[in-house]
Amino acid sequence: MNKIIILNGPNLNLLGEREKDQYGNVTLKEIENNCKDYANLNNINLSFFQSNLEGELVNQIQKSRNDQDGLIINAGGYTHTSVAIHDALKLLKIPIIELHISNVYNREEFRHKSLISKVANGVICGFGANGYLMSLQAINKILENENK
């Protein structure tokens, strides 16, 4: 059973309320429930974590190096600013998927630069809440191929 963690950064706790034109009506709790349903059907031990605080995300990333097989991260605004998150992810020896609900390339110029992409195995963006399930599917496939 693969152990995968999904980390969510600042303001994602307000999904369903904020910028519905960018993020839709779905809440983070609904996304979590959908991901857990998928995980149960696919023999994945899934953890889900959200924080508005950079240091808490860094702590979870560091912890993941010893107790997770894969990591999916939607770092929100920290994607474009956090050297600390980049450095923590760089330490991991497990697959990493960078995730964005919106298509960051259809948005403000500052969102086009990611400090996470260089340390991630792949990036999924622009597919709305479905991106979470796509990320789970992708990281599970990476892990299956590694275990062959």
Secondary structure, 3 states (H helix, E strand, C coil): CEEEEEEECCCHHHCCCCCHHHHCCCCHHHHHHHHHHHHHHCCEEEEEEECCCHHHHHHHHHHHHHHCCEEEEECHHHHHCCHHHHHHHHCCCCCEEEEECCCHHHCCHHHHCCCCHHHCCEEEECCCCHHHHHHHHHHHHHHHHHCC
